[in-house]
Amino acid sequence: MCELYSKQETLALRRKHIGPSCKVFFAADPIKIVRAQRQYMFDEKGDQYLDCINNVAHVGHCHPEVVKAAQKQMELLNTNSRFLHDNIVEYAKRLSATLPDRLSVCYFTNSGAYHGHLSSLIEISPYKFQKGKDVKKEFVHVAPAPDTYRGKYREDHADPASAYADEVKKIIDEAHNSGRKIAAFIAESMQSCGGQIIPPAGYFQKVAEYVRGAGGVFIADEVQVGFGRVGKHFWSFQMFGEDFIPDIVTMGKPMGNGHPMACVVTTREIAEAFSASGMEYFNTYGGNPVSSAVGLAVLDVIKNEDLQGNATRVGNYLTELLNKQKTKHTLIGDIRGVGLFIGIDLVKDHQQRTPATAEAQHIIYKMKEKRVLLSADGPHRNVLKIKPPMCFTEEDAKFMVEQLDGILTGLEEAVGAETESMISKNTPCRTKMPKEAQSEMLRDSSLESRENPSRKRNGLCTDSLLSKRLRT
């Protein structure tokens, strides 16, 4: 493929013309991607990378049926939704059919994902406001993540679902005691940026009961985890039982397979209350004919290629392989996930479950060298996230795990050698990092100091394994 600029020229132009708050993957050594197909991406040299990150290219990068649908409609018409057109209503009908009956009214948007660009959304997004200069607003209440591995109530608790739900009830009671009312509770059906957290069964039912009892509504965020990623169910919230139905569902990202589109689906009652307020909703590009055609094509591919079944089969196989790695590698503390949504929680020790943040950064860079793209997230950035395109195969899973196995083995051997050296020399602890991961961690530590002044991200001398990191 012909390039306009060399990689270094592209990088220089990006630094000059693109806002500095717009980050890139692998910032210390970014990849220049020029094309992609299915679960593979290719750089300017033609090198192939296995994409384990991209839940946006849901049915596979540049899927021919999706491309064809967009091209065909683009040749005919693209306009806003104030004109009558069949595509938007057909898509709304098809989309609603995947949801419980009461969730039947759609509001289409065009961004694909919100990520807290509006101040109103930043204010309710701890992932955002804790990294900025603003403090939590007094009308926002942050419930503890229902994390049964590292959270307040763990897997050995008799009833973690009730315990975590009771934390929400306490927040509601405190708000009422302060003269406040409850508007809504919003949560990802499975937390992605929060560290691939799967809430315990029964948690959402109890939270919904408390929130609705206080006059609020329950909003399920399916932006990252919807459209069949969990395999058995089309929507992640459906994993928790037929007796749990949110009042509002948000969705985006995989919805258009890379084409920007998103939607809010709600009940007729809430939609009519919104309309009765006198507020008109209009989005110039939301639900336009081309976007709707793309959305319909994505739904067709999910069904025709049995991608939900693939998510179950390949996801189970990958989880099995990773659990075998867990018995082999002490750095792996937990493997959790459903379908093609899996997290690898890396720890320095199993008893304390101390997050292995620097190790996670090292691993994703080493995996990149092996042509496998992974990312690390969670509050401590120690959880390796696996959320690939839904066409991911068992062969891909095996290849990814083989590369991970080799890197973990080398890393643990370096740890052992360094530990022996430290014991013999009684050397003080001095943490060293690989150059790429170090620059990444330096940037994060400045964010972390604003997020929580009492906690540094890898600034402390916590171990010495990284002194040989570059040679692993």
C-alpha positions as CSV (number, residue, x, y, z in Angstrom):
1,M,0.0,0.0,0.0
2,C,1.3,3.4,-0.9
3,E,2.0,5.7,2.1
4,L,1.8,9.4,2.1
5,Y,4.5,9.7,4.7
6,S,7.2,7.6,6.4
7,K,6.4,6.4,9.9
8,Q,8.6,9.1,11.5
9,E,7.0,11.8,9.3
10,T,3.5,10.5,10.3
11,L,4.5,10.6,13.9
12,A,5.9,14.1,13.6
13,L,2.8,15.4,11.9
14,R,0.6,13.8,14.5
15,R,2.5,15.5,17.2
16,K,2.2,18.8,15.4
17,H,-1.5,18.7,14.3
18,I,-3.3,16.3,16.6
19,G,-4.1,17.3,20.2
20,P,-1.7,16.0,22.8
21,S,-4.4,14.4,24.9
22,C,-5.2,12.1,22.0
23,K,-3.1,9.0,22.9
24,V,-1.8,6.1,20.7
25,F,-1.3,2.5,21.6
26,F,2.3,1.6,22.5
27,A,3.2,5.3,22.8
28,A,6.9,4.6,23.3
29,D,7.0,2.7,20.0
30,P,3.7,3.1,18.1
31,I,2.7,0.8,15.3
32,K,1.7,2.3,12.0
33,I,-1.2,0.3,10.7
34,V,-2.0,0.6,7.0
35,R,-4.6,-2.2,6.5
36,A,-6.4,-4.9,8.3
37,Q,-8.4,-8.0,7.4
38,R,-10.5,-10.1,9.8
39,Q,-8.5,-10.6,13.1
40,Y,-5.2,-9.4,11.5
41,M,-3.6,-5.9,11.2
42,F,-0.7,-5.0,8.9
43,D,1.9,-2.3,9.4
44,E,3.7,-0.3,6.7
45,K,6.3,-3.0,6.3
46,G,3.7,-5.7,5.7
47,D,4.2,-7.3,9.1
48,Q,1.1,-9.1,10.3
49,Y,-0.2,-8.6,13.9
50,L,-2.8,-10.8,15.6
51,D,-5.4,-8.3,17.0
52,C,-6.5,-9.3,20.5
53,I,-7.5,-5.7,21.4
54,N,-10.1,-4.7,18.9
55,N,-13.7,-5.2,20.1
56,V,-14.7,-2.4,17.7
57,A,-14.0,-4.4,14.5
58,H,-16.5,-6.9,15.9
59,V,-17.1,-9.2,13.0
60,G,-13.6,-8.7,11.6
61,H,-11.7,-5.9,10.1
62,C,-13.1,-4.7,6.7
63,H,-15.6,-7.5,6.5
64,P,-16.7,-7.6,2.9
65,E,-20.4,-7.8,3.7
66,V,-20.2,-4.7,5.9
67,V,-18.1,-2.8,3.3
68,K,-20.5,-3.8,0.5
69,A,-23.6,-2.6,2.5
70,A,-22.0,0.8,3.3
71,Q,-20.9,1.3,-0.3
72,K,-24.2,0.3,-1.8
73,Q,-26.2,2.6,0.4
74,M,-23.7,5.4,0.0
75,E,-24.2,5.3,-3.8
76,L,-28.0,5.8,-3.3
77,L,-28.5,8.2,-0.4
78,N,-27.2,9.5,2.9
79,T,-29.2,12.0,4.9
80,N,-30.5,12.7,8.3
81,S,-33.3,10.9,10.1
82,R,-35.9,13.7,9.7
83,F,-36.7,12.2,6.3
84,L,-38.6,8.9,6.2
85,H,-36.3,6.0,5.3
86,D,-36.7,2.2,5.7
87,N,-33.2,1.5,7.0
88,I,-33.6,3.2,10.3
89,V,-36.9,1.6,11.2
90,E,-35.7,-1.8,9.9
91,Y,-32.6,-1.6,12.0
92,A,-34.5,-0.5,15.1
93,K,-36.9,-3.4,14.7
94,R,-34.1,-5.9,14.3
95,L,-32.1,-4.5,17.2
96,S,-35.1,-4.4,19.5
97,A,-35.8,-8.1,18.6
98,T,-32.5,-9.0,20.4
99,L,-33.6,-7.4,23.6
100,P,-36.4,-8.1,26.1
101,D,-39.8,-6.9,24.9
102,R,-40.0,-3.8,27.1
103,L,-36.8,-2.4,25.7
104,S,-38.2,-1.3,22.4
105,V,-37.5,2.4,21.8
106,C,-34.3,3.5,20.2
107,Y,-32.4,6.8,20.1
108,F,-29.5,6.6,17.6
109,T,-26.3,8.6,18.0
110,N,-23.2,8.8,15.8
111,S,-20.1,8.6,17.9
112,G,-19.8,4.9,18.4
113,A,-18.6,5.4,22.0
114,Y,-18.9,8.3,24.5
115,H,-15.9,8.0,26.7
116,G,-16.8,11.0,28.8
117,H,-16.3,13.8,26.2
118,L,-19.2,15.7,27.7
119,S,-18.8,17.2,31.2
120,S,-22.0,15.5,32.2
121,L,-20.5,12.1,31.4
122,I,-17.0,12.9,32.8
123,E,-18.8,13.7,36.0
124,I,-20.2,10.2,36.3
125,S,-17.2,8.4,35.0
126,P,-14.6,7.6,37.7
127,Y,-12.3,6.3,35.0
128,K,-12.2,9.9,33.7
129,F,-12.7,12.3,36.6
130,Q,-10.2,10.4,38.8
131,K,-7.5,11.0,36.2
132,G,-8.2,14.7,35.8
133,K,-8.1,17.7,38.0
134,D,-11.7,17.7,38.9
135,V,-12.9,16.1,42.1
136,K,-16.0,13.9,42.3
137,K,-19.2,16.0,42.2
138,E,-21.4,15.9,45.3
139,F,-24.3,14.5,43.3
140,V,-22.2,11.5,42.1
141,H,-21.8,8.4,44.2
142,V,-19.3,5.7,43.2
143,A,-20.2,2.2,44.3
144,P,-17.4,-0.3,44.9
145,A,-16.7,-2.5,41.9
146,P,-18.2,-6.0,42.5
147,D,-14.8,-7.6,42.2
148,T,-14.6,-10.9,43.9
149,Y,-10.9,-11.3,43.2
150,R,-9.4,-8.2,44.6
151,G,-12.3,-6.3,46.0
152,K,-13.8,-5.8,49.4
153,Y,-15.8,-9.0,49.2
154,R,-14.0,-11.9,47.6
155,E,-14.7,-15.4,46.3
156,D,-14.6,-16.8,49.9
157,H,-17.4,-14.6,51.0
158,A,-20.7,-16.4,51.7
159,D,-22.8,-14.0,49.5
160,P,-20.7,-11.4,47.7
161,A,-23.6,-10.3,45.5
162,S,-25.7,-9.2,48.5
163,A,-22.7,-7.7,50.2
164,Y,-21.8,-5.5,47.2
165,A,-25.4,-4.6,46.5
166,D,-25.7,-3.6,50.2
167,E,-22.9,-1.1,49.5
168,V,-25.2,0.5,46.9
169,K,-28.0,0.6,49.4
170,K,-25.8,2.4,51.9
171,I,-25.0,5.0,49.3
172,I,-28.7,5.4,48.6
173,D,-29.5,5.8,52.3
174,E,-26.7,8.3,52.8
175,A,-28.0,10.3,49.8
176,H,-31.5,10.4,51.2
177,N,-30.2,11.4,54.6
178,S,-28.5,14.3,52.9
179,G,-31.7,15.4,51.3
180,R,-30.8,14.0,47.9
181,K,-32.8,11.8,45.5
182,I,-31.5,9.0,43.2
183,A,-31.8,9.5,39.5
184,A,-30.0,6.5,38.1
185,F,-27.4,3.8,38.6
186,I,-25.1,3.1,35.6
187,A,-22.7,0.3,35.2
188,E,-21.1,-1.8,32.5
189,S,-22.7,-5.3,32.4
190,M,-19.1,-6.5,32.7
191,Q,-16.4,-4.0,33.6
192,S,-13.8,-3.7,30.8
193,C,-11.6,-0.7,31.6
194,G,-12.3,-1.6,35.3
195,G,-10.3,-4.8,34.9
196,Q,-12.5,-7.4,33.1
197,I,-14.7,-7.8,36.2
198,I,-17.7,-10.2,36.1
199,P,-20.2,-9.2,38.8
200,P,-21.4,-12.1,41.0
201,A,-24.8,-13.7,40.1
202,G,-27.7,-11.8,41.7
203,Y,-25.8,-8.5,42.2
204,F,-27.7,-6.6,39.5
205,Q,-31.1,-7.8,40.5
206,K,-30.5,-6.6,44.1
207,V,-29.1,-3.3,42.9
208,A,-32.0,-2.7,40.5
209,E,-34.4,-3.4,43.4
210,Y,-32.7,-0.8,45.6
211,V,-32.4,1.8,42.9
212,R,-35.9,1.5,41.6
213,G,-37.2,1.6,45.2
214,A,-35.4,4.9,45.5
215,G,-37.1,6.2,42.3
216,G,-34.1,5.8,40.0
217,V,-33.5,3.8,36.8
218,F,-31.0,1.2,36.0
219,I,-28.7,1.8,33.0
220,A,-26.7,-1.1,31.6
221,D,-23.7,-0.1,29.5
222,E,-23.1,-2.6,26.8
223,V,-20.7,-0.4,24.7
224,Q,-17.8,-2.8,25.0
225,V,-19.5,-6.1,25.9
226,G,-22.6,-6.4,23.8
227,F,-23.5,-7.9,20.4
228,G,-22.8,-11.5,21.3
229,R,-19.3,-11.2,22.7
230,V,-20.2,-13.4,25.7
231,G,-21.4,-16.2,23.4
232,K,-24.5,-17.7,24.8
233,H,-26.3,-14.4,25.1
234,F,-26.5,-11.4,22.7
235,W,-26.2,-8.9,25.6
236,S,-24.0,-9.3,28.6
237,F,-26.7,-8.3,31.1
238,Q,-28.7,-11.3,29.9
239,M,-26.1,-13.6,31.6
240,F,-27.6,-12.6,35.0
241,G,-31.0,-14.1,34.4
242,E,-34.3,-13.3,32.8
243,D,-35.5,-11.6,35.9
244,F,-33.0,-8.8,35.4
245,I,-34.0,-6.2,32.7
246,P,-32.4,-2.8,32.7
247,D,-34.5,0.4,32.1
248,I,-32.0,1.8,29.6
249,V,-29.2,0.1,27.6
250,T,-26.4,2.0,25.9
251,M,-24.5,0.4,23.0
252,G,-21.9,1.4,20.4
253,K,-18.4,0.4,19.3
254,P,-19.1,-3.1,17.8
255,M,-22.4,-1.9,16.5
256,G,-21.0,-0.6,13.3
257,N,-17.8,-2.7,13.1
258,G,-15.7,0.4,13.0
259,H,-18.3,2.6,11.4
260,P,-19.3,5.3,14.0
261,M,-22.7,4.5,15.3
262,A,-24.3,4.0,18.7
263,C,-27.7,3.8,20.3
264,V,-29.7,4.2,23.6
265,V,-32.5,1.7,23.9
266,T,-35.2,2.2,26.6
267,T,-38.8,1.5,27.5
268,R,-41.9,3.2,26.0
269,E,-42.7,4.7,29.4
270,I,-39.3,6.4,29.8
271,A,-39.3,7.6,26.1
272,E,-42.7,9.2,26.5
273,A,-41.6,10.9,29.8
274,F,-38.6,12.3,27.9
275,S,-40.8,13.5,25.1
276,A,-43.3,15.1,27.6
277,S,-40.5,17.2,29.0
278,G,-40.6,19.2,25.8
279,M,-37.0,18.3,24.8
280,E,-36.6,17.3,21.1
281,Y,-33.9,14.8,20.3
282,F,-32.2,15.2,17.0
283,N,-28.8,13.9,15.9
284,T,-27.7,14.9,12.4
285,Y,-26.0,11.6,11.7
286,G,-27.6,9.2,14.1
287,G,-29.5,6.5,12.4
288,N,-28.6,7.8,8.9
289,P,-29.3,5.4,6.0
290,V,-25.6,4.4,5.6
291,S,-25.1,3.7,9.3
292,S,-28.3,1.7,9.5
293,A,-27.3,-0.3,6.5
294,V,-23.9,-1.0,8.2
295,G,-25.7,-2.0,11.4
296,L,-28.0,-4.4,9.6
297,A,-25.0,-6.0,7.8
298,V,-23.3,-6.5,11.2
299,L,-26.4,-8.2,12.6
300,D,-26.5,-10.5,9.5
301,V,-22.9,-11.5,9.8
302,I,-23.2,-12.3,13.5
303,K,-26.1,-14.6,12.7
304,N,-24.9,-16.1,9.4
305,E,-21.3,-16.8,10.6
306,D,-22.5,-18.1,14.0
307,L,-20.1,-15.7,15.8
308,Q,-21.9,-16.1,19.1
309,G,-21.2,-19.9,18.8
310,N,-17.6,-19.1,17.9
311,A,-17.3,-16.8,20.9
312,T,-18.4,-19.7,23.1
313,R,-16.2,-22.3,21.5
314,V,-13.0,-20.3,21.1
315,G,-13.5,-18.5,24.4
316,N,-13.8,-21.8,26.3
317,Y,-10.7,-23.1,24.5
318,L,-8.7,-20.0,25.2
319,T,-9.8,-20.0,28.9
320,E,-8.8,-23.6,29.2
321,L,-5.3,-22.8,27.7
322,L,-4.9,-19.8,30.0
323,N,-5.9,-21.8,33.1
324,K,-3.1,-24.3,32.3
325,Q,-0.7,-21.3,32.1
326,K,-2.0,-20.2,35.5
327,T,-0.8,-23.4,37.1
328,K,2.6,-22.9,35.4
329,H,3.3,-19.2,36.0
330,T,3.2,-17.5,39.4
331,L,2.6,-14.1,37.8
332,I,-0.9,-15.2,36.8
333,G,-3.2,-14.6,39.7
334,D,-6.6,-15.0,38.1
335,I,-8.2,-15.9,34.7
336,R,-11.7,-14.6,34.4
337,G,-14.2,-13.9,31.6
338,V,-17.0,-15.1,29.4
339,G,-16.8,-15.9,25.7
340,L,-14.3,-13.6,23.9
341,F,-14.0,-11.3,26.9
342,I,-11.2,-12.5,29.1
343,G,-8.9,-10.9,31.6
344,I,-5.5,-12.1,32.9
345,D,-4.9,-10.6,36.4
346,L,-1.1,-10.4,37.0
347,V,0.1,-10.4,40.5
348,K,3.5,-10.2,42.3
349,D,2.3,-12.7,44.9
350,H,-0.8,-14.8,45.2
351,Q,-1.5,-14.3,48.9
352,Q,-1.5,-10.5,48.9
353,R,-2.6,-10.3,45.2
354,T,-0.4,-7.3,44.7
355,P,-0.9,-6.0,41.2
356,A,2.0,-6.6,38.8
357,T,1.6,-3.4,36.9
358,A,5.1,-3.0,35.5
359,E,5.2,-6.6,34.5
360,A,2.0,-6.2,32.6
361,Q,3.4,-3.2,30.7
362,H,6.5,-5.2,29.9
363,I,4.5,-8.1,28.7
364,I,2.3,-6.1,26.3
365,Y,5.4,-4.6,24.7
366,K,7.1,-8.1,24.4
367,M,3.9,-9.5,22.9
368,K,3.9,-6.7,20.3
369,E,7.4,-7.8,19.4
370,K,5.9,-11.3,18.8
371,R,3.2,-9.7,16.6
372,V,0.4,-10.1,19.1
373,L,-1.5,-6.9,20.2
374,L,-2.7,-6.9,23.8
375,S,-3.5,-4.1,26.2
376,A,-3.5,-3.8,30.0
377,D,-6.2,-2.1,32.0
378,G,-7.9,-2.0,35.4
379,P,-7.3,0.4,38.2
380,H,-3.7,-0.8,38.5
381,R,-3.2,-1.5,34.8
382,N,-2.2,-5.1,35.6
383,V,-5.0,-6.9,33.8
384,L,-4.3,-8.2,30.3
385,K,-7.4,-7.6,28.3
386,I,-8.4,-10.1,25.6
387,K,-11.3,-8.9,23.5
388,P,-10.5,-9.7,19.8
389,P,-12.7,-9.6,16.7
390,M,-15.4,-12.3,17.0
391,C,-13.8,-14.3,14.1
392,F,-10.9,-15.2,16.4
393,T,-10.0,-18.9,15.9
394,E,-8.7,-21.7,18.1
395,E,-5.4,-21.5,16.1
396,D,-5.2,-17.8,17.0
397,A,-5.8,-18.6,20.7
398,K,-3.1,-21.2,20.7
399,F,-0.6,-18.9,19.0
400,M,-1.3,-16.1,21.5
401,V,-0.9,-18.3,24.5
402,E,2.3,-19.8,23.2
403,Q,3.8,-16.3,22.8
404,L,2.6,-15.4,26.3
405,D,4.0,-18.6,27.8
406,G,7.4,-17.8,26.3
407,I,7.4,-14.3,27.6
408,L,6.2,-15.3,31.1
409,T,8.9,-18.0,31.3
410,G,11.7,-15.6,30.4
411,L,10.4,-13.0,32.8
412,E,10.1,-15.4,35.7
413,E,13.6,-16.8,35.0
414,A,14.9,-13.2,35.2
415,V,13.1,-12.7,38.5
416,G,14.7,-15.9,39.9
417,A,18.2,-14.9,38.8
418,E,17.8,-11.4,40.1
419,T,16.5,-12.6,43.4
420,E,19.4,-14.9,43.9
421,S,21.8,-12.1,43.0
422,M,20.1,-9.8,45.5
423,I,20.3,-12.3,48.3
424,S,24.0,-13.0,47.7
425,K,24.9,-9.3,47.4
426,N,22.4,-7.9,49.8
427,T,21.7,-5.3,47.2
428,P,19.2,-2.6,47.9
429,C,16.0,-2.7,45.8
430,R,16.2,-0.6,42.7
431,T,13.5,-1.0,40.1
432,K,14.6,-0.7,36.5
433,M,12.3,-0.9,33.5
434,P,12.5,-1.6,29.8
435,K,12.8,1.7,28.0
436,E,9.5,1.5,26.2
437,A,7.5,0.5,29.3
438,Q,9.3,3.1,31.4
439,S,8.2,6.0,29.3
440,E,4.7,4.7,29.4
441,M,4.8,4.3,33.1
442,L,6.3,7.8,33.6
443,R,3.2,9.3,31.8
444,D,0.9,7.2,33.9
445,S,2.5,8.1,37.2
446,S,1.8,11.8,36.5
447,L,-1.9,10.9,36.0
448,E,-1.9,8.6,39.0
449,S,-0.6,11.3,41.3
450,R,-3.5,13.5,40.3
451,E,-5.9,10.5,40.6
452,N,-4.8,9.4,44.0
453,P,-1.9,11.3,45.7
454,S,-1.5,8.5,48.2
455,R,-0.7,5.9,45.6
456,K,2.1,5.9,43.0
457,R,2.0,3.7,39.9
458,N,5.3,1.8,39.8
459,G,7.2,4.7,41.3
460,L,7.9,2.7,44.4
461,C,10.7,0.2,44.6
462,T,8.5,-2.8,44.9
463,D,10.8,-5.5,43.4
464,S,13.9,-5.9,41.4
465,L,12.8,-8.2,38.6
466,L,12.7,-5.4,36.1
467,S,16.5,-4.9,36.2
468,K,16.9,-7.6,33.6
469,R,13.6,-6.8,31.8
470,L,15.2,-6.0,28.4
471,R,17.0,-9.3,28.3
472,T,14.0,-11.5,28.8
